[in-house]
């Protein structure tokens, strides 16, 4: 202990700080800073893993999402049901649905139609959607005679593969939902060509009252 | 040896002893202020993007549904950034000569992704799933703000843990009817707490606060 005191006491006598001491102090300082910085490390914030759509420097195309090898059939992707996945039966466009359409299916179809189709086809299927108003080539009205007669599988095919200037929606709408949209298009077509005979008898009086009251008699459009 | 400090400095030393407490408190307050400031959190700070995409135009003025582009939001943890093909669905026909959209066309031609700047990002040690929030009646705008009014997209929440817990502790303050989840113009009703309590019951919403719910 005494020798230590002696050394410290002696330090005052130096005009400058001992090079040895200064080096040790500098090291201690650096060590302290290094420890503090080590506390700030981000290796839990940014872990060595890829999240969806994250860029990658490892792959040539700069993407971490890898394309599937051609010919891959992932679990649940063995599409053997020709009608359900192509809209055809024995290579011919089918005019039927691969599963019975319930009210829930139709409502799901309406929801999907409103999300993906209305920008061009509008809420009634007339083909005057907002994007058409902004200059997109107008699609034909879904109420044309030719389209009303088109088989249900035609709508499935168009949604799947696109048509004219319409792109494919296969990556955005599941096959089952494409059928539900097709079913909802049928409902829309019916809505624009309905007669009094299609209205249940106990509801007819309401319609005649509305007409008498000069409420615009526009066929039931969607919101 | 004469004294170094004049007696008047006693006042200073006393002040600094008492003031020390306040100085520490002030320092804490300043740090807290910085942590909550947009400078640090990026809240309400628009980010530069390779193409100045406007949610205000697309979601607001044109009324395109969120899910038209963010297709996986209802069934996956990730909302889904649209591929260039989605942009080109319309822009193969309209604004085809716009210089602003050249990066989009270039991306489509060359099959190179557009490098968007991420606006909302969580640390990697947080698990978050969009689909469960939507299916329990938490609307897009509850967390993302008035996206349909943002010319350039910015972050609405701090994404701090306290921000998540605000809702996880009192979901009735934020939940909305499932039919309104994707409505970008939803207005919180005046009877929110009353309605919220009912919805929490109807949708069987649990107030999940266990660490391992998000840190799994």
Interface residues (C-beta under 8 A of the other chain):
Chain A: X44 X45 X46 X47 X49 X51 X52 X53 X55 X61 X62 X63 X114 X115 X116 X119 X130 X131 X134 X135 X136 X137 X165 X167 X171 X172
Chain B: X62 X63 X64 X65 X67 X68 X71 X78 X80 X81 X83 X85 X86 X88 X89 X90 X92 X93 X94 X111 X112 X113 X115 X123 X124 X125
